[in-house]
Amino acid sequence: MNERIKELWGRAAESTAAYPSGQNNYWETQVNFMEKFAELIVKECAELVESQHTWITSVAASALIRQHFGVEE
């Protein structure tokens, strides 16, 4: 797994592990984690494209995001 994805995974896990021991609803905890992880990825993608300070094509944006996360086609 790419280091940036691992970092986002950890941030999502930390932010969703706030329930005191014994009070976790397993499914609710998993749903909260998945939502937070997806939110962090979307925000990072948007910030990455916005940081280009110019209009870029969808192909260029796609390539930029893939390169940033180390994801090959």
Backbone as numpy.savetxt, mean C-alpha at the origin, in Angstrom:
# Nx Ny Nz CAx CAy CAz Cx Cy Cz
9.25 -10.47 -1.61 8.40 -9.29 -1.61 9.30 -8.05 -1.61
8.96 -7.07 -2.41 9.68 -5.82 -2.51 9.75 -5.14 -1.14
10.87 -4.48 -0.85 11.06 -3.84 0.45 10.00 -2.78 0.74
9.61 -2.02 -0.27 8.60 -0.98 -0.07 7.26 -1.61 0.28
6.91 -2.70 -0.37 5.66 -3.40 -0.07 5.72 -3.96 1.34
6.87 -4.50 1.74 7.03 -5.01 3.11 6.82 -3.89 4.13
7.35 -2.71 3.82 7.19 -1.57 4.73 5.72 -1.18 4.86
5.01 -1.11 3.74 3.59 -0.77 3.77 2.79 -1.85 4.50
3.16 -3.10 4.29 2.53 -4.23 4.98 2.66 -4.05 6.50
3.89 -3.72 6.93 4.14 -3.52 8.36 3.35 -2.35 8.92
3.27 -1.26 8.16 2.50 -0.10 8.63 1.03 -0.44 8.75
0.50 -1.22 7.80 -0.90 -1.63 7.86 -1.13 -2.55 9.06
-0.19 -3.45 9.29 -0.32 -4.38 10.42 -0.29 -3.64 11.74
0.61 -2.68 11.87 0.71 -1.90 13.11 -0.56 -1.11 13.38
-1.12 -0.53 12.34 -2.29 0.33 12.53 -3.57 -0.45 12.77
-3.56 -1.75 12.48 -4.78 -2.55 12.66 -4.66 -3.53 13.82
-3.57 -3.48 14.56 -3.37 -4.40 15.67 -3.62 -3.72 17.01
-4.59 -2.82 17.05 -4.82 -2.01 18.24 -5.77 -2.64 19.24
-6.37 -3.77 18.90 -7.32 -4.38 19.83 -6.58 -5.03 21.00
-7.08 -4.86 22.21 -6.47 -5.55 23.36 -6.55 -7.07 23.17
-5.61 -7.77 23.72 -5.58 -9.22 23.60 -6.90 -9.84 24.04
-7.37 -10.77 23.26 -8.61 -11.48 23.59 -9.85 -10.80 23.06
-9.73 -9.59 22.53 -10.90 -8.89 22.01 -10.89 -8.80 20.49
-9.95 -9.45 19.86 -9.88 -9.40 18.40 -11.00 -10.21 17.76
-11.65 -9.61 16.83 -12.57 -10.33 15.94 -11.72 -10.63 14.72
-11.38 -11.90 14.53 -10.41 -12.27 13.50 -10.80 -11.72 12.13
-12.04 -11.90 11.71 -12.45 -11.45 10.38 -12.39 -9.92 10.29
-12.88 -9.24 11.30 -12.86 -7.77 11.30 -11.42 -7.25 11.26
-10.55 -7.88 11.99 -9.14 -7.48 12.00 -8.53 -7.66 10.61
-8.83 -8.77 9.95 -8.31 -9.03 8.61 -8.85 -8.02 7.60
-10.14 -7.73 7.68 -10.74 -6.75 6.77 -10.11 -5.38 6.98
-9.94 -4.97 8.24 -9.32 -3.68 8.53 -7.90 -3.62 7.99
-7.15 -4.72 8.14 -5.78 -4.77 7.62 -5.77 -4.63 6.11
-6.61 -5.40 5.42 -6.64 -5.36 3.95 -7.02 -3.97 3.45
-8.00 -3.34 4.10 -8.39 -2.00 3.69 -7.25 -1.00 3.88
-6.56 -1.08 5.01 -5.47 -0.16 5.29 -4.30 -0.39 4.34
-3.96 -1.65 4.07 -2.87 -1.97 3.16 -3.17 -1.44 1.76
-4.38 -1.66 1.28 -4.78 -1.16 -0.04 -4.74 0.37 -0.07
-5.21 1.00 0.99 -5.20 2.46 1.07 -3.77 3.01 0.99
-2.86 2.40 1.70 -1.46 2.84 1.68 -0.84 2.68 0.29
-1.16 1.60 -0.41 -0.63 1.39 -1.75 -1.19 2.43 -2.72
-2.49 2.67 -2.65 -3.11 3.66 -3.54 -2.53 5.05 -3.29
-2.39 5.43 -2.02 -1.82 6.74 -1.70 -0.40 6.86 -2.23
0.39 5.81 -2.07 1.77 5.85 -2.55 1.82 5.98 -4.07
0.96 5.27 -4.77 0.91 5.36 -6.23 0.53 6.78 -6.66
-0.49 7.34 -6.03 -0.93 8.69 -6.37 0.18 9.71 -6.12
0.84 9.59 -4.97 1.94 10.52 -4.64 3.10 10.37 -5.61
3.37 9.15 -6.02 4.46 8.90 -6.96 4.19 9.58 -8.30
2.98 9.44 -8.81 2.62 10.06 -10.09 2.59 11.58 -9.95
2.01 12.08 -8.84 1.94 13.52 -8.62 3.33 14.14 -8.49
4.29 13.40 -7.98 5.63 13.93 -7.77 6.37 14.23 -9.08
5.82 13.78 -10.19 6.47 14.01 -11.48 6.31 15.45 -11.95
5.38 16.21 -11.37 5.16 17.63 -11.65 4.95 17.92 -13.13
4.40 16.96 -13.82 4.09 17.14 -15.23 3.05 16.10 -15.62
2.38 16.34 -16.72 1.44 15.33 -17.22 2.25 14.18 -17.78
1.89 12.97 -17.41 2.55 11.81 -17.98 1.48 10.87 -18.54
1.88 10.08 -19.51 0.93 9.16 -20.11 0.61 8.02 -19.15
-0.47 7.34 -19.42 -0.82 6.19 -18.59 0.25 5.11 -18.67
0.88 4.96 -19.81 1.95 3.97 -19.97 3.14 4.36 -19.10
3.49 5.64 -19.10 4.60 6.10 -18.27 4.27 5.96 -16.79
3.03 6.29 -16.41 2.61 6.16 -15.01 2.65 4.71 -14.58
2.18 3.83 -15.44 2.19 2.40 -15.14 3.62 1.90 -14.95
4.50 2.29 -15.83 5.90 1.87 -15.74 6.55 2.41 -14.47
6.24 3.66 -14.13 6.79 4.29 -12.93 6.36 3.54 -11.68
5.08 3.20 -11.60 4.55 2.48 -10.44 5.13 1.07 -10.36
5.19 0.39 -11.47 5.77 -0.97 -11.49 7.22 -0.94 -11.04
7.98 0.03 -11.54 9.39 0.14 -11.16 9.52 0.45 -9.67
8.70 1.35 -9.17 8.76 1.77 -7.77 8.55 0.59 -6.83
7.59 -0.28 -7.17 7.28 -1.43 -6.32 8.02 -2.69 -6.72
8.80 -2.63 -7.79 9.57 -3.80 -8.22 8.69 -4.90 -8.76
7.64 -4.52 -9.47 6.68 -5.50 -10.00 6.87 -5.57 -11.51
7.11 -6.76 -12.01 7.29 -6.97 -13.44 5.96 -7.36 -14.06
5.84 -7.14 -15.36 4.63 -7.55 -16.09 4.50 -9.03 -16.12
